[in-house]
Amino acid sequence: MEKQDLIDHLKEIVGSEYVLTSEMDLMLYSYDASLEKAMPEVVVLPSSTEEVSKIMSLAYKEKIAILGRGSGTNLTGGSIPIKGGIVVHFSRMNHILDIDIGNRTVTVEPGIITLDLQTEVLKKGFVYQPDPASQKVSTLGGNISENSGGPHCLKYGVTSNHILGLEIVLNDGTVVWNGGKARDNPGYDLLGIIVGSEGTLGLVTKIMLKLERAPEAVKTMLAVYDSIQDGANTVSAIIAEGIVPATLEMIDNPVMRAVEETIKVGYPLDAAAVLLIELDGMPEGMDEKVQEVMEICKRNNVRDVRLAKDEAERALLWAGRKGAFGAVGQVRPSYMCCDGTVPRTKLPEVLGKVIEIGKKYNLPIGNVFHAGDGNLHPLIMFDERDKEELSRVLKASTDILKACADAGGTISGEHGVGLEKLKETSFIFCENDLEFERGIKKAFDPDDIINPGKMIPEPVCVQ
Ligand SMILES: Cc1cc2nc3c(=O)[nH]c(=O)nc-3n(C[C@H](O)[C@H](O)[C@H](O)COP(=O)(O)OP(=O)(O)OC[C@H]3O[C@@H](n4cnc5c(N)ncnc54)[C@H](O)[C@@H]3O)c2cc1C
């Protein structure tokens, strides 16, 4: 099909003003929060499942690449249209369709911003738990596709633990619904396959999520360490005592410095690292639990541990954590966020290796991460315009992921594989594993039109 015919067909489906074709518009959809870039042929903004279905069926008939897009905050190149084609931007499908307090569910369209949903349900005294640090901008559609995590996922689990039902538009435009308010559906666990599939199996058009009662009491502590290893040992020690905090986040010295340049939280700039520890639950017994956690910190050589005195101080501590990625832009113009997970007890060892890797490649690396989950986020700071430096960054990132895999961990905690970690899948999968995944992709999308080239590498060609 000629490009103009494709554009005309799409305009018939969604209306002229919701089809974007100018060079400037397309450029805005050519990048995400990773280092990858590629231009789409056309961007379309549907307003309903019916329109998404018609767009998909057109792409299917014409064998045109198609991919969904939320807010483009993906950190591994998942939302980059590497084969051109159609980008389906879900920003108009951003409504809450139903809040059902009796069944503790909320049903939304995929373009809703995560924090907007959370703010609405909190007004009724309920929470949707997964809280990626990007929640002010990320969408539920993106969260589903990447199976996003966040600080509160230590206690409450990642996105997949909160999904009850999904409406999916399949490769030929067929619309299917899986799951619902009744628990324990029979049949294949299709929700399990779709969540975390990085937008490669279909387009998600409705999402039913679990709601939980907002905790009655929350206590937030800042623990200050002169050694990053002592901080990491505290993380394992707290969990080993049978306490599961709502969050256990670590921020190291280089990242604290960057944060203080922008947000002024009052982090101690002479310390090696801080832990942000939050307990939540019933008010009864909360003060005793705080004391217990403080004692564990002391046994692990904490320099100082203090409780946020009010909501304003708590909010400030969190603003520093949530603004940390943006703040490192103060240090160098670009950053690459590596996302590897290790068994919690291996944190001290692997953090030590990350420091060595930074020295080996002469690159500044900061760490701000979900320590309780063993989910590391080394941020390599550099200048993307310096090609020699960029090549060192890519090598350092591979070495970090290898260190995670060698420690019994994996190459993604929550950001996915996308385009940037295709090579590194070999650290955790053999060819048989990957071939099995290719079979699943083929069952959903035999023509390979839905977000092609992501998550699973091409087969190794044996001569
Ligand atoms: C500063 C910063 C902090 C971050 N912190 C965290 C964090 O704490 N935890 C975490 O897990 N991630 C984090 N991320 C990564 C990112 O925000 C998440 O992966 C997020 O879920 C992406 O949402 P999005 O709306 O931007 O999706 P996009 O980037 O637009 O898309 C992500 C993927 O989802 C697919 N997709 C989007 N919508 C649909 C749909 N409706 N149907 C099918 N496929 C779809 C896209 O094709 C793409 O493959 C962070 C990113 C940044 C920049």
The ligand as a Gaussian input file, in Angstrom:
#p B3LYP/6-31G(d) Opt

LIG

0 1
 C       12.969000       8.631000      35.231000
 C       12.450000       7.240000      35.009000
 C       12.194000       6.444000      36.103000
 C       11.701000       5.142000      35.905000
 N       11.422000       4.378000      37.005000
 C       10.910000       3.136000      36.846000
 C       10.604000       2.321000      37.968000
 O       10.780000       2.706000      39.136000
 N       10.103000       1.089000      37.729000
 C        9.880000       0.631000      36.468000
 O        9.418000      -0.508000      36.307000
 N       10.176000       1.382000      35.381000
 C       10.671000       2.613000      35.524000
 N       10.957000       3.374000      34.422000
 C       10.738000       2.829000      33.068000
 C        9.366000       3.190000      32.433000
 O        8.826000       4.358000      33.017000
 C        8.367000       2.041000      32.580000
 O        8.791000       0.949000      31.776000
 C        6.928000       2.421000      32.169000
 O        6.066000       1.344000      32.457000
 C        6.759000       2.761000      30.701000
 O        5.495000       3.368000      30.549000
 P        5.177000       4.290000      29.282000
 O        3.764000       4.705000      29.365000
 O        6.159000       5.378000      29.169000
 O        5.350000       3.235000      28.105000
 P        6.142000       3.367000      26.735000
 O        7.571000       3.669000      27.006000
 O        5.431000       4.277000      25.814000
 O        6.012000       1.881000      26.209000
 C        6.622000       0.815000      26.859000
 C        6.281000      -0.483000      26.121000
 O        4.890000      -0.722000      26.242000
 C        4.292000      -0.898000      24.979000
 N        2.930000      -0.373000      25.092000
 C        2.532000       0.821000      25.598000
 N        1.190000       0.885000      25.629000
 C        0.729000      -0.287000      25.136000
 C       -0.562000      -0.840000      24.920000
 N       -1.670000      -0.173000      25.246000
 N       -0.663000      -2.077000      24.392000
 C        0.443000      -2.789000      24.087000
 N        1.688000      -2.320000      24.263000
 C        1.832000      -1.088000      24.790000
 C        5.202000      -0.147000      24.013000
 O        5.084000      -0.665000      22.709000
 C        6.560000      -0.423000      24.622000
 O        7.022000      -1.680000      24.201000
 C       11.469000       4.657000      34.588000
 C       11.742000       5.478000      33.489000
 C       12.233000       6.758000      33.687000
 C       12.499000       7.604000      32.475000

